[in-house]
Amino acid sequence: MVEQHDKQAPVSDSASAPRGRRNYASCLATMVVVIAFLTVPAFGKELWGRDVWRWAGASWPGGVYSLAVTLGLAVPCLLLLVFAALTSVNWQRFKARSCAWTATACFGLIALLAMGGAVAETWPFGGGRRGSPGGTETSRHYPALWAAGGGATLLGFLVLAVVIRRREKQRLSRS
């Protein structure tokens, strides 16, 4: 007869690292991502934000508002790509595939961060001193640019939600 204290608890998937190290690593990774999402768009606004919109005004088909709509529609798609890639990672079973999914997620995050620098240039809020107009140079030349991009982002999320919902219904009806 085996005594109760001799039985071992089942081993979880994440039992390879000591508990303290796992928490420390995930906390560090989260901090890096949060800091990147706060600092890269701020620096991007100064480094490439104005140049993107100047280029779009001269070269992009449809001008700056068309680029704002394109970037707005790309945000939900990139977020879905990052989410799908990160949920597909399974390091224990498929190391090569997991490496490819991780690279895909990194690509999506980098694209979102790069777009953040251009988007930050469109905000019309703040920045003005007494009596002077607020916002950036781009937001003063194109006052509704932020609304076009933001509206396209909301529309993209709505369309994505409808597509996912219909696909779920179809999947459930087949089974």
N, C-alpha and C positions, 0 to 999 in steps of 0.2 A: 504494500500500500504506500503511495507517495504522499508525503506531507504537503500541506498547502504552500509553504514557503519555498519548496523545491520547484514548483511550477514557474515557468518563465512567461512573462508577458510577451505577446506577439511583437515582432520587430517591425517598426514602421519603415517606410521608404526613405525617410530622411535621417535614419539612425547612423549614417556613415560619419557624421561630424558631431562633435560634442555640442550639447544644447547651447551653451554660451556663444560659441563661434557662429552657429547658424544665425542666431538673432543679431549678432554684431554685423555679419556680412549683409544680411537683408536690410538692416538699418542704414549701413553705409551706402548700399546701392540706392536705396530710396532717397537718401540725402543728396547723392550725386545727381539723380534725375531731377529732383525738385530744384536744386541750385542751377542746373543747366536750363531748365524751363523758365527760370527767372532771369538769368544773366544773359544767355545767348540772344534772346530777342532784344534786350536792352542795348547790347553792343551792336547787334545787327541793324537796329534802327539807325545808329550813327554810321556804321561802316558800309552797309549796302542798301538800306531802306530807300533812300532818296534816288539812288541810281536805278533801282528796279523800276520805280514808277516813271522816271524820266525815259528809260528805255521803252517801257510799255507805251508811253504816250507817242513815241516816234515809230515803234516797230511792231507792236502787238496788234493783230487784226481785231479791230473794234476798240482799240485804245485801252486806257487804264481801267475803265469800268468793266470791260470784258475780262481783263486779267483778274480783277477783284472777284468777279463771279466765278471764274475758273478756279482760283485759289480757294474760294469759299466752298465750292463743291468738292474740292480735293481733300479738305480737312476730314469730313466724315469717312471718306474712302480710306485715307491713310490711317485713321484711328481704327477702323475695322481691320485693316491689314495688320497693324501692330497687335491687336487683340487676338486675331486668328493665329498669327504666328506664335505668340507667346503661349497660347493654350494648346498648340500642337507639339510643343517641346516635350520629349520624353527621353531624357538622357540615359536611362537604364536600358531601354530596349533599342533605341535607334540613335546612336551617337552622331553619325554623319548627317542624318536628317535634322536632328536637333541643332546641329551647328548651322545648317542652312536656314532653319527657321529663326534662329537667333540673329543671324546676319540680316535676314529680311526685316525682323523687328527693329534692329538698329538702323537700317536704311529708312524705315518709316519714321522713326523718332527724329533722325537727323533732318529729314525732309520737313517735318513739322516744325522743328526748331528754326530751320532756315527761313521758312515761310513766316514764322513769327517775327523775324526782323523786319520783313517788308510790311507786315500787317501793323506792327507798332507805329510805323510811320504815318498811318492813315488816321489815327485817333485825333479828333478835333478838340479833345478836352484838355484843359490845363495848359501850362507853358506860357501863358500871356502875363504881361505885367500891367500895371494900372493903365487902362485906356488902350492898350495894344491888343490885337486879336490873339486868342489862345490857339493852341494846337501847333502843328508843324507846317512847314512850307507846303508839303504835299496836301495836307488837309485843308489849307487855305485855297489852293488852286482847284481842288476837287472836293467840295464840301460833303458830298453824299457818298464818297468812296467807301467809308467804313460801313455805311448802311447797306450798300450793294453787296459787299463781301459777307457781312453778318447775315443778311437775308438769305444769301445763297447757301451759307453754312446751315442755317435752320431748315431751309428747304431740302438740302442734302440729307440731313438727319431724318426728316420726315419721310422722304422717299425710301431711304435705307430701312427705316422701321417697317414701312408697309411691305417692302420686298421680303424682308426677313419673316414677317408675320405670315404672308401668303405662302412662302416656302415651307414654313412650319406646318401650316394647315394641310398643304399637299402631302408632306411627309407623313403626317398623322393619318390622313385618309387612306394612304396606300397600305399602312400596316394594320 
